[in-house]
Amino acid sequence: MKLAILGTRGVPNFHGGFEQFAEYFSVYMASKGHEIYVYSPHNHPFKENKFKGVNIIHCYDPEHKVGTFGQFIYDLNCILDSRRKAFDIILQLGYTSSSVWGWLLPKKAFILTNMDGLEWKRSKYSPRVRKFLKYAEKWGVKYSDHLIADSLGIQEYLKLEYQKDSTYIPYGAEVFETPNPEILNSYELSPYAYNMLIARLEPENNIETILDGISMDPNKTCFLVVGKHETAYGEYLKDRYSASEHIKFLGGIYDIRALDNLRYYSQLYFHGHSVGGTNPSLLEAMASNALIIAHNNIFNRSILENDAFFFDTSEDVLRLLRNSKSEHQTWISNNISKIRSLYSWDLINRKYEKLMEDCLER
């Protein structure tokens, strides 16, 4: 098949979950002999037109000049280009800034859309933006031939809200099996002597709830905050917790080996995401031998089931700090088994490929 992937900041991944999926899936599809194209911004660090058999189409993205509005222009440029390529299938990853142009999508292509999370619920957005995002979600449903939900919660929501069936396919991960404690040296850390979180520093990820609990820790155990903090909210967090010297803001880390080892050798791993479906960083934590303390919501519980602790308040966080990784090896083993049987990249890639073959047959 001739397939295009729209809606990402390009491959190879330098950004986040959608980009990671696009990289894994596009390379897989190319290896299976499909003609695969991924749209990337013109200023993506990777400038070549081919990546491991994947065709890269660079489109102009003015976000660096005009801010968020540039994402809408970038999506428009990608969609206009796709009209000239005679694709069999177009896979859209998200709808936030592309659905306003949905009526321009090529009519002869089958439009598959991964609906991501409930973007309009994100507290970082103003009421006006959240209202727009609810309309954008509606347009995303309207202009798609079929929907993909990356969690059972999202699948249920789409059925109730729009009376639309969707195919449930989560994200993937690979079990981390080559730990190297020497990587901790560059962070001045010792194995199992620290706790951590990895997240975009945004309010809906419950960063403050976690750090409020951590700041009250009488033992002052080292706590790592991994995520880009050169933002207004990031600066606010650093100022708010400046008196808690055991809280260390490391910034964004994109070296997967470093991240895997940091997770592997952590004592406790906090996951605060509360909006959206199957979060990639949660699967990666499960795959990296982490003992997880997650925000108490349907998305996290549907993945972790009974193999994690859950928190609602900062008092919960403080109380759960008493736990030890060595006492919960069964939970860790169960989560590793889930990655192998339910969330391996090979399994996820094959599910997407099968869905596309079914769509073309229809």
N, C-alpha and C positions, 0 to 999 in steps of 0.2 A: 504494500500500500504506500501511497505518498501522503505523508503525515507532517503537519506543522504544529509546533508548540508555541503558544502565545501567552503573555501575561507574566513573564519572569524578567529579572534583571540580568539574564544571560547565563551561559555556561562557558567554561567550568564555573562552579559555584564560588562566589565571593560574597554571598549575602545571607541566604536563609533557607527555609524548608522547601519552598517551591523550587528554588534553584537547585537544591540538592537532588530533589526528585527528578527534575528535568534532566540533570546530568546523568544520573543512573539509568533512567528509562530510555533516553535518547541513544545512549551508547549501546544499551541492550537491543533496541530495535534495529540499529544499524548493523549489529552483529548477526541479526536474523535475516538480513537482506532487504529490509524495508528502506525506502527512500525517506529520510527523516531530516527535517529542518527545525532549527530552534532560532527564534528571534531574540536578538541581543541589542542593548543600547550601543550607539556608535562609540561611546567612551568607555566601554567595558575593557578591563585590562588585557583580555585575550583578543588579539587583533586579527587572527587568522580566519580564513573562511571554512576551514575544516577542523573538527576536533574528534579524533578517534572514530572517524567514519561518519560523523554527524555534520551536516551542512549548517553553517552559521550565517544568518542574515542580519547584518548590522543596520539598524534604523536610527534615525536622528532622535535623540532624547534631550530636550532642553531643560530638564529638571535642575541641572547644576546652575542654570541662569535664572529661572523663574520660579523655582520651588516646586511644591506639590502639583501645581497645575501642569507642570511639564509631563507628568505621568499620563495625563489625558492625551496630550499631543503625541507622545511616544506610542501609546496604544493605537491612536488613529493612524499613525504612519505604518504600524505593523499590519493593521487590518487592510489598509489600502493596498499595501504590497501583496498581501495574501490573495487579493482578488485577481492578481495577474499570474498566479502560480498553478491553478487547477489542482488543488489538493483534494484527496479523497476524504480526509478527516482533518479537522482543526480541533486540537485539544487546548481549551482555555483554562489556565490555572488562576482562578479567582475572577471576580467581576467588578471590583471596586471602581476602577477607572476605565474599564473597557466597555461596560454594558451600555453606556450612553451612545456608543457607536454600533450597538448590536445590529441595527437595521442595515448596516453596511457590510456585514459579514457575507462572504460569497454564498449564493443560494445553492450551488451544486455540491458544496462540501457538507459533510455531516458534522454538526457542531456539538462537541462534547465539552461540558463545563464542570470542573471541580469547584464546588461552591464554597470551599474553604470554611471559615467559621462564621459566627454571627457578628459581622463587622459593625453593624449599627448599634451593637451593645457596648462597644469599646468606650470606656469612660474618658479616654484621652481626647475624644472628639467633642466639639461643641454641639449643642442641641440642633443647630441648623445642619451641620455636617452629618449628624446621626440620622436626621430625617432624610437627607439626600441618599445616604447609604441604604436605607430601607427601600427607597425607590429603585436604587441601583440593583439591589437583590432581586426585586420584582422583574426588572428588565432582563437581568441575567437569566432568570428562569424562562421568560417569554421568548428570548432569541436563541435558546438552546434546543437541540433535538433530543438530547438526553443529559441527565445530571449524574454527577458522581458525588457521593458523600463520603468524607474521610472518617466519619464516626457514626455509630448507630444513633446517637443523639441528634446529629444533623439530618440523618435519613428520616427519622421520625418527625422532626420539625418540618422538613420539606413536604412530607405527606399531609400533615395537619394544616399547614399554612397555605399551601398552594395546590393540594390534591395531586401532587406529582410523585410518581415513582422515581426512585434513583437507585443506582448500584453502589453498594458499600464496598469501598476499597481504601484501606488505611494507608499510612505511610509505611516505609520499611526501615530496617536497620540491620547491621551485621554484628554478630557476637564478637566482642573484643577479647582476643586470646593471647596477646603478646605484651603483657605489662612490662614496663621498664622504669623502675623507681628512680633511676638517674635523672629522668626528665624533671623530677621534682626539685632538683638542686637549683635550677635557674630561678625557681620561685621561692627558694629558701624554706622549703617545706619538708616535713617528715611524714612517712606513710601513716595514715589513720590518726593524724594529730590535728586535723582540721575538718570543718564542715563547709558546705558551699551551695551556691545556686548558679545556674546559667540561664540567662533570659534576656530578652530585650527589656530595657529599663522603662517600663510603661505601667501606669496605675493598675490596669486590669490583670497584671501578673502578680498582684499582691506583694510587691516588693516591700512596701512599708510595713505590712502586717508581719512579714517574716523578720525584717530587721528590727522592728520594735521588740519582738520576742528575743532576738539575738542580743540586742543591746542590754537586756536585763540579765543575761547569762552571768551568774556569779563566778563561774570558772574562767570566763574570758577566753574561751577556746577560739582559736583563729577561725575566722569566717571569710570565705572568698566570694566576692560578687563579680561574676564574669559576664560582661555585656558592655556594649558601647555606652560610655557615660558622658561624651562630649555633646550633651543635649541640655536643654533647659531643665528637664526633669532629672537628668543625671546629676547636674550641678546642685539641684535642690537636695537630692539624696545625700550627696557627699557632704554638703553643709550640715544637714540635719543630724548625721551620724558621725560628725567629725570628732566628737568627744569619746566615741567608742573605738579605741585604737586597735581592738582585735578585729574590727570589720575592715577588710582590705578590698578596695575597688581596683580590679586588675584591668578593666577595659575589655574590649572585644578580643577574643582569641579565635583564630580561624584555622589553626593547625590541628587537624583532626587527631593526630597522634598525641599532642599535648592535652587536648580535651579528654580523650579516652583515658589517659593516665591520671589526670586530675580527678576524674569521676571514680576511677577504679580504686584509687588510694584514699578517697574521702571516707570519713567516718559516717556522716549523714549528708544526704543530698536533698535539697528542698526544691520542689516544683510548684510554683504558684499560679500557673496559667489557669484562667477561669473562663475564657471566652474562646469558642472554636472547637475544632474536632480533635483528631489524633495529633498531638503535638510531636514533631520530630525529636525535640530535645528530650522528651519523656522516654520515647523508645530507645534513644541512644543511652540514656541513663540506665535503663533496664538492661541493655546489652553490655554495659560497662561495669557490671558487678556492684552497682550502687544500692545502698539501703535508702529507700525513697520515703520522704515525708511530703505528701502532695495536698494541694488545696482540695477541699471536700466538695466536689461537683460531679455531675453525671459523666462528663467527658473523661476525667481522670479515673473515676471508679470503674467505668466500663472497660478500661484497659488494664488497670492494676488489680481489679477484683479485691481479694482479701490479702494481697501480698505487699502491703505498704501501710504506713501510718497516714492519717488524714488530719488536717487542721482547718479551723474556721477563724480563730482569733490569735492574737499575739500571745495570749496566755497559754493557748494550746501549744504554740511553737516552743515557748519556754519549758513547758512540762515535758514535751517530747525529746528535749535535748538530753534527757537522762538515758536514752536508749543507746545500745551498743551494737555495732555491726556483727560482732561475733555471735550474738545471741539470736540472730535472725537469718542464718544462712539458708534455711529452707525457703523463705520468701525470695531471697536473691536467686536461688536455683530455679524456683518456679517462674520467675520473670525471664530468666535466660531461656527456659524451655518455651515460653510464649513467643519470644523473638524467633526461635528456630522453627516453630510449628505454624505461627500465624503471621509474622511480620518480617520474614526474611526478604531482602530485595529481590531475589530470584522469584519468589512466590508472588510478590506485588507486581513485578514487571509482567509476569505471565498472565495475571488477572487482567491487567490493562490491555495487553495484546489480545486476549480472548474476547474481551468486551468490544474492542474495535472490530475484530473479525465478525462478531455477531451483528454489530451495527451496520456494517457494509452489506451483509447478507440481507438484512431487513430492507 
